[in-house]
Amino acid sequence: AALERECFADIKKFRGWLQGIIEFRQENEKNVVIDRTVFEASFENADNITSSNKSASNDISLEGKGIDYLSPYLRNIKDISKITKEEALEIRQVCLDALKARLVERANIIQSRLNEENSKLAKKQETFQRQQRDGDLSTEEYEKYCTAAMFRIQILEERLGKHEETALKKFADLDAKLAGDP
């Protein structure tokens, strides 16, 4: 009976503690302060720079976001409303080159991770074969590692293939978007 009372007292104490946590969380949730991320601040800064150069506020902005996707490439242009054809072609080329560089860099990262996984697997296979020659017959750990490594390699190969497929589409989409941009 004494243990029962002690358990009930502990449960009541725990419920009170939980209720305090719930009230504290509810109070904090009422007073949420949203901090701006670095990206939001830089987009806003870039938008302010380009908007000061614009005569119309709706030139070249993304759909409903107010973010100018060409702003990094338009910084050297003095008057955006009076861009020459040569400047426009140069901006287009720089924009496409930047996208190409990002896509190639991503493909290189994926490829390097794939190469790294393949080399780790090859080293593990060599070690296992050496241990087999020496008489060590523990294969369970090796099989687990090989299964996990093959899974990672398969995922990386799929990522690389998907990236190669989507890279061409992204490039064509940006080219079309630039062609349709005033």
C-alpha positions as CSV (number, residue, x, y, z in Angstrom):
1,A,0.0,0.0,0.0
2,A,2.9,2.4,0.8
3,L,4.5,1.6,-2.6
4,E,1.2,2.2,-4.3
5,R,0.8,5.6,-2.7
6,E,4.4,6.5,-3.6
7,C,3.8,5.5,-7.2
8,F,0.6,7.6,-7.3
9,A,2.5,10.6,-5.8
10,D,5.2,10.2,-8.4
11,I,2.7,10.0,-11.2
12,K,1.0,13.2,-9.9
13,K,4.3,14.9,-9.7
14,F,5.2,13.8,-13.2
15,R,1.9,15.0,-14.5
16,G,2.5,18.4,-12.9
17,W,5.9,18.6,-14.4
18,L,4.5,17.7,-17.9
19,Q,1.7,20.3,-17.5
20,G,4.4,22.9,-16.7
21,I,6.3,22.0,-19.9
22,I,3.1,22.1,-22.0
23,E,2.2,25.6,-20.6
24,F,5.8,26.8,-21.2
25,R,5.7,25.6,-24.8
26,Q,2.3,27.1,-25.5
27,E,3.5,30.4,-24.1
28,N,6.6,30.3,-26.3
29,E,4.5,29.3,-29.4
30,K,2.3,32.4,-28.9
31,N,5.4,34.7,-29.1
32,V,7.2,33.3,-32.1
33,V,9.9,35.6,-33.6
34,I,10.9,34.7,-37.1
35,D,14.6,35.4,-37.9
36,R,15.6,36.1,-41.4
37,T,18.1,33.7,-42.9
38,V,21.3,34.8,-44.6
39,F,19.8,33.8,-47.9
40,E,16.6,35.9,-47.4
41,A,18.8,38.9,-46.4
42,S,21.0,38.5,-49.5
43,F,18.0,38.1,-51.8
44,E,16.5,41.2,-50.3
45,N,19.7,43.1,-50.6
46,A,20.1,42.0,-54.3
47,D,16.5,42.9,-54.9
48,N,17.0,46.4,-53.4
49,I,20.1,46.9,-55.5
50,T,18.3,46.0,-58.7
51,S,15.1,47.8,-57.8
52,S,17.0,51.0,-57.4
53,N,18.2,50.6,-61.0
54,K,14.8,49.7,-62.4
55,S,12.3,52.1,-63.6
56,A,9.5,49.6,-63.4
57,S,9.1,47.3,-60.4
58,N,7.9,44.3,-62.3
59,D,10.9,43.8,-64.6
60,I,12.5,40.3,-64.7
61,S,11.2,39.2,-61.3
62,L,10.3,35.6,-60.4
63,E,6.7,34.6,-60.2
64,G,5.2,36.2,-57.1
65,K,8.5,36.1,-55.1
66,G,9.9,39.5,-56.0
67,I,13.4,37.9,-56.4
68,D,15.3,38.9,-59.6
69,Y,17.1,35.8,-60.8
70,L,19.3,37.9,-63.0
71,S,20.3,40.4,-60.4
72,P,23.8,38.9,-59.8
73,Y,24.5,39.2,-63.6
74,L,23.0,42.7,-63.9
75,R,25.2,44.4,-61.3
76,N,27.6,45.9,-63.9
77,I,24.8,47.4,-66.0
78,K,24.3,51.1,-65.3
79,D,20.7,51.4,-66.7
80,I,18.7,48.2,-66.9
81,S,16.0,49.7,-68.9
82,K,18.5,50.5,-71.7
83,I,20.4,47.3,-72.2
84,T,22.0,46.8,-75.6
85,K,21.7,43.6,-77.5
86,E,25.4,42.8,-76.9
87,E,25.0,43.3,-73.1
88,A,21.9,41.1,-73.1
89,L,23.7,38.3,-75.0
90,E,26.7,38.6,-72.7
91,I,24.4,38.4,-69.6
92,R,22.6,35.4,-71.1
93,Q,25.9,33.6,-71.8
94,V,27.3,34.4,-68.3
95,C,24.1,33.1,-66.7
96,L,24.2,29.9,-68.8
97,D,27.9,29.4,-68.0
98,A,27.2,29.8,-64.3
99,L,24.4,27.2,-64.4
100,K,26.7,24.8,-66.4
101,A,29.4,25.3,-63.8
102,R,27.0,24.5,-61.0
103,L,25.7,21.4,-62.7
104,V,29.2,20.1,-63.6
105,E,30.4,20.7,-60.0
106,R,27.4,18.7,-58.7
107,A,28.1,15.9,-61.1
108,N,31.8,15.9,-60.1
109,I,30.8,15.7,-56.4
110,I,28.5,12.8,-57.0
111,Q,31.1,11.1,-59.2
112,S,33.9,11.6,-56.6
113,R,31.6,10.1,-53.9
114,L,30.9,7.1,-56.1
115,N,34.6,6.6,-56.8
116,E,35.3,6.8,-53.1
117,E,32.7,4.2,-52.3
118,N,34.0,1.9,-55.0
119,S,37.6,2.2,-53.7
120,K,36.5,1.5,-50.1
121,L,34.7,-1.6,-51.3
122,A,37.7,-2.7,-53.3
123,K,40.0,-2.3,-50.3
124,K,37.6,-4.2,-48.1
125,Q,37.4,-7.0,-50.7
126,E,41.2,-7.2,-50.8
127,T,41.4,-7.3,-47.0
128,F,38.7,-10.0,-46.9
129,Q,40.5,-12.1,-49.6
130,R,43.8,-11.8,-47.7
131,Q,42.1,-12.9,-44.5
132,Q,40.5,-15.8,-46.3
133,R,44.0,-16.9,-47.4
134,D,45.2,-16.6,-43.9
135,G,42.4,-18.9,-42.6
136,D,40.1,-16.3,-41.0
137,L,36.6,-17.4,-42.0
138,S,34.4,-14.6,-40.5
139,T,32.2,-13.6,-43.4
140,E,29.2,-12.1,-41.6
141,E,30.7,-8.6,-41.0
142,Y,32.1,-8.6,-44.6
143,E,28.7,-9.5,-46.1
144,K,27.0,-6.7,-44.1
145,Y,29.6,-4.2,-45.2
146,C,29.3,-5.3,-48.9
147,T,25.5,-5.1,-48.8
148,A,25.6,-1.6,-47.3
149,A,28.3,-0.5,-49.7
150,M,26.5,-1.9,-52.8
151,F,23.4,0.0,-51.6
152,R,25.3,3.2,-51.3
153,I,26.9,2.7,-54.7
154,Q,23.5,2.0,-56.3
155,I,22.1,5.1,-54.8
156,L,25.0,7.2,-56.0
157,E,24.7,5.7,-59.5
158,E,21.0,6.5,-59.6
159,R,21.7,10.1,-58.4
160,L,24.3,10.6,-61.0
161,G,22.0,9.2,-63.7
162,K,19.1,11.4,-62.6
163,H,21.4,14.4,-62.4
164,E,22.6,13.9,-65.9
165,E,19.0,13.6,-67.1
166,T,17.8,16.7,-65.3
167,A,20.9,18.8,-66.0
168,L,20.0,19.0,-69.7
169,K,16.4,19.9,-68.8
170,K,17.5,22.6,-66.4
171,F,19.8,24.1,-68.9
172,A,17.1,24.1,-71.6
173,D,14.6,25.6,-69.2
174,L,16.9,28.4,-68.2
175,D,17.7,29.0,-71.9
176,A,14.0,29.2,-72.7
177,K,13.4,31.5,-69.7
178,L,16.2,33.8,-70.7
179,A,14.9,33.9,-74.3
180,G,11.4,34.8,-73.1
181,D,12.7,37.4,-70.6
182,P,12.3,41.1,-71.7
